[in-house]
Amino acid sequence: MTSAPPDVAVVITTFNVRELLERCLNSLVDACASRTLEAVVVDNGVGDDTWPMLLARADVRAIRGSPELGFGGANNIGAAATSAPLILFLNPDTEPEPRSIEMLAGELTRRPDAAAAGPRLTLSDGSLDPAGRRHFPRPANAVYRFLGSPRVFRRSLARPYNAAEPAGAAVSEIEAVSGACLMVRREAFATVGGFDPRFFMYGDDLDLQRRLADAGWRTLYVPASRVWHRKRQSSRQRPIRTRFEFYRSMWRYYAKHHGHDPWPLRAVVVGGILILGCGGVLRALAAWRPGERDSAE
């Protein structure tokens, strides 16, 4: 007799953060509560002891990745190795609180029109992670974000990039939640083709949710589900590559979803991304010291 698949598949892509990954893995059972789970970790790191730790655990399937595989590509590999109807993509620098994963699964089970759900993300200092509630990037809210939220845009912009936190604990619809903790219905994930592996890091979660929205699916924000997020623990190890990939992903997202904008607008947006990107990479290069992990990739 064939046993039923688990309720939730937890897929984690990790890069040289063994201690945080262990804390994340140890939190999963209480976070899933009554839901059955399967856990897969794709290890993209090198030079630390993450891989031996994973092989010693009986509660996780370890898959050897590559530093050049990228976040989206590794997540696709992890998802393909699982069978549960709900897939939770989880960063290794997160720590779900008890029942948090169960709450996300419950909301998606109750809402057949919803493909994705995310929790309230709390940073290490106890503050709200604004990436947990977002609107899709658009030229207007990009200007709003990168010019320091000037008053003229604050008054006129209907949908700033970071959405305000709603009062209370009611579930609400939002355009995008954070890929640090993103639960997706497998059916919908497969329909849109999973993550676009051309996004090495950053923007892949927004692109996925944009394609889900274009296909008619909803995304839910579940504030009663709480997850701690110790942010940028992996990216700080490669600050130059990180800055480069951030702006490359910004350009890729714009070209993919706004490539039919009028050419003057395209010129302004692409020019702004190039200027900001060059400045960001140069600042990272100036701060880099010989002997550090990163290099000018």
C-alpha positions in Angstrom: 0.0 0.0 0.0 1.3 3.4 -0.9 1.5 5.9 2.0 0.0 9.3 1.6 2.4 12.2 0.9 3.3 14.6 3.8 1.2 17.7 4.2 4.1 20.2 3.8 7.4 20.1 2.0 10.0 22.4 3.5 12.7 23.4 1.0 15.8 25.3 2.3 18.6 26.6 0.2 21.6 27.4 2.3 25.0 29.0 2.0 27.6 28.7 4.8 25.3 29.4 7.8 25.4 26.1 9.6 24.4 27.3 13.1 21.5 29.3 11.8 20.4 26.4 9.6 20.4 24.0 12.6 18.2 26.4 14.6 15.9 26.6 11.7 15.7 22.8 11.2 15.2 22.2 14.9 12.2 24.6 14.9 10.3 22.8 12.1 8.4 20.1 14.1 6.8 22.6 16.5 6.1 25.0 13.7 4.3 22.3 11.7 2.4 21.1 14.8 -0.2 18.6 13.6 0.9 18.7 9.9 3.2 16.0 8.6 6.3 17.3 6.8 9.3 16.4 4.7 12.4 18.6 4.7 15.0 19.0 1.9 18.1 21.2 2.2 20.1 22.2 -0.9 23.6 23.1 0.2 25.1 25.8 -2.1 27.9 26.6 0.3 31.6 25.5 0.4 34.3 25.4 3.0 32.2 25.0 6.2 30.8 22.0 8.0 27.2 22.3 6.8 27.3 19.2 4.6 28.5 16.8 7.3 25.9 18.1 9.7 23.1 17.5 7.2 24.3 14.0 6.4 24.2 13.2 10.2 20.5 14.2 10.5 17.8 11.7 9.9 15.0 14.3 9.6 16.3 16.0 6.4 17.2 15.0 2.9 20.5 16.7 1.8 21.2 17.7 -1.8 24.6 19.0 -2.9 24.2 22.2 -4.8 26.8 24.7 -6.0 27.8 28.3 -5.2 26.9 29.2 -8.8 23.5 27.5 -8.7 21.6 30.4 -7.3 18.6 30.6 -5.0 15.8 30.0 -7.5 17.5 27.1 -9.3 18.4 25.4 -6.0 14.8 25.8 -4.8 13.5 24.2 -8.0 15.7 21.2 -7.4 14.6 20.9 -3.8 10.9 21.2 -4.7 11.3 18.5 -7.4 12.7 16.1 -4.7 9.5 16.4 -2.6 5.9 15.3 -3.1 3.7 17.3 -0.6 0.9 19.4 -2.0 2.2 22.5 -0.2 5.8 23.7 -0.5 7.4 26.0 2.0 10.5 27.8 0.7 12.4 28.9 3.8 15.6 30.8 4.4 18.2 29.1 6.7 18.4 32.4 8.7 14.7 32.1 9.8 13.2 30.5 12.8 9.5 29.7 12.6 7.6 30.0 15.9 5.4 27.1 17.1 2.4 26.5 14.8 3.5 29.1 12.3 3.8 26.7 9.4 0.6 25.0 10.3 -1.2 28.3 10.1 0.1 29.1 6.6 -1.0 25.6 5.5 -4.4 26.0 7.0 -5.1 29.3 5.2 -4.1 27.8 1.8 -6.2 24.8 2.5 -9.2 27.1 3.3 -8.6 29.3 0.2 -8.5 27.3 -3.0 -8.1 30.5 -5.0 -4.8 31.3 -3.2 -1.5 30.0 -4.4 0.9 31.6 -1.9 1.0 32.7 1.8 3.5 34.3 4.0 3.9 35.1 7.7 4.7 38.2 9.8 8.5 38.3 9.7 10.3 39.8 12.7 13.9 41.0 12.6 16.5 40.2 15.2 15.8 43.5 17.0 12.1 42.7 17.3 11.0 45.1 14.5 8.8 44.2 11.6 10.6 43.1 8.4 9.0 45.4 5.8 9.8 42.8 3.1 7.0 40.6 4.5 4.3 42.7 2.8 5.1 44.2 -0.6 3.5 45.5 -3.8 5.1 44.5 -7.1 7.9 46.8 -8.3 6.7 49.4 -10.7 8.5 52.5 -12.1 6.6 54.9 -9.7 7.2 53.0 -6.5 10.8 52.3 -7.5 11.4 56.1 -7.7 9.6 56.4 -4.4 11.9 53.9 -2.8 15.3 54.9 -4.2 14.8 58.7 -3.8 14.2 58.3 0.0 10.4 58.5 -0.2 10.0 62.2 -1.1 6.8 63.9 0.0 5.6 64.5 -3.6 5.5 60.7 -4.2 4.2 59.9 -0.8 1.2 62.0 -1.4 0.4 60.7 -4.9 1.6 57.1 -4.9 -1.3 54.6 -4.3 0.9 51.5 -3.9 4.4 52.1 -2.4 6.8 49.1 -2.6 6.5 48.2 1.1 2.9 47.9 2.2 1.7 49.0 5.6 1.1 46.4 8.3 -2.6 45.9 8.8 -4.1 46.3 12.3 -5.1 43.1 14.1 -4.4 39.5 13.1 -6.8 39.0 10.2 -5.6 37.3 7.1 -5.4 39.7 4.1 -4.5 39.6 0.5 -1.3 41.2 -0.7 0.6 41.3 -4.0 3.7 39.7 -2.6 5.2 38.3 0.6 8.9 37.6 1.3 10.7 34.7 -0.2 12.4 34.2 3.2 9.3 32.2 4.2 7.0 31.6 1.2 4.4 28.8 1.1 3.2 27.8 -2.3 0.6 25.4 -3.6 2.5 22.8 -5.7 -0.2 22.8 -8.3 0.2 26.5 -8.9 4.0 26.4 -8.6 4.1 23.7 -11.4 1.7 25.6 -13.6 3.9 28.7 -13.8 7.1 26.7 -14.1 8.6 27.3 -10.7 11.3 29.9 -10.0 13.0 31.5 -12.9 16.6 30.3 -12.5 17.9 33.4 -14.3 17.4 35.3 -11.1 20.5 34.3 -9.2 19.4 35.9 -6.0 16.9 38.7 -5.2 13.7 39.2 -7.3 13.0 35.6 -7.8 10.3 35.5 -5.2 8.7 38.7 -6.7 8.8 37.3 -10.2 7.2 34.0 -9.1 4.4 35.8 -7.3 3.9 38.1 -10.2 3.5 35.2 -12.6 1.1 33.5 -10.1 -1.0 36.7 -9.9 -1.0 37.0 -13.7 -2.4 33.4 -13.8 -5.2 34.5 -11.5 -4.0 33.2 -8.1 -4.1 35.2 -4.8 -1.3 35.7 -2.2 -2.2 35.8 1.5 -0.6 37.6 4.4 -1.1 35.7 7.7 0.1 37.9 10.6 -0.8 35.3 13.2 1.9 33.2 11.8 5.2 34.5 13.2 8.7 33.8 11.9 12.0 35.3 13.1 14.3 36.5 10.3 18.0 37.0 11.0 18.5 38.8 7.7 21.5 38.9 5.3 23.6 36.3 7.1 24.5 34.6 3.8 24.6 37.7 1.5 27.1 39.5 3.8 29.7 36.8 3.0 29.8 37.9 -0.7 28.9 41.7 -0.6 30.3 42.5 -4.0 28.5 39.6 -5.8 25.4 40.4 -3.7 25.3 44.1 -4.8 25.8 43.1 -8.5 23.1 40.4 -8.4 20.6 42.8 -6.6 20.7 45.3 -9.4 20.9 42.7 -12.2 17.8 41.1 -10.8 16.1 44.5 -10.7 16.9 45.0 -14.4 15.8 41.5 -15.3 12.5 41.9 -13.4 11.8 45.2 -15.2 12.7 43.9 -18.6 10.5 40.8 -18.1 7.4 42.5 -16.7 7.6 46.0 -18.0 9.4 45.6 -21.3 6.5 47.1 -23.2 6.6 50.5 -21.4 7.1 53.5 -23.6 10.8 53.9 -24.6 11.4 57.1 -22.7 10.3 55.5 -19.5 12.4 52.4 -20.2 15.4 54.6 -20.8 14.9 56.4 -17.5 14.4 53.2 -15.5 17.3 51.3 -17.0 19.5 54.3 -16.7 18.6 54.6 -13.1 19.3 50.9 -12.4 22.7 51.2 -14.1 23.7 54.3 -12.1 22.5 52.8 -8.8 24.1 49.4 -9.6 27.5 50.9 -10.5 27.4 53.0 -7.4 26.5 50.0 -5.2 29.2 47.7 -6.6 31.8 50.4 -6.3 30.9 51.0 -2.7 31.1 47.3 -2.0 34.5 47.2 -3.7 35.8 50.1 -1.7 34.7 48.4 1.6 36.2 45.0 0.6 39.5 44.0 2.2 42.0 41.5 0.8 41.5 38.1 2.5 37.7 38.4 2.8 35.5 35.7 1.2 34.2 37.8 -1.6 35.9 38.9 -4.8 35.0 41.3 -7.6 33.0 38.7 -9.5 
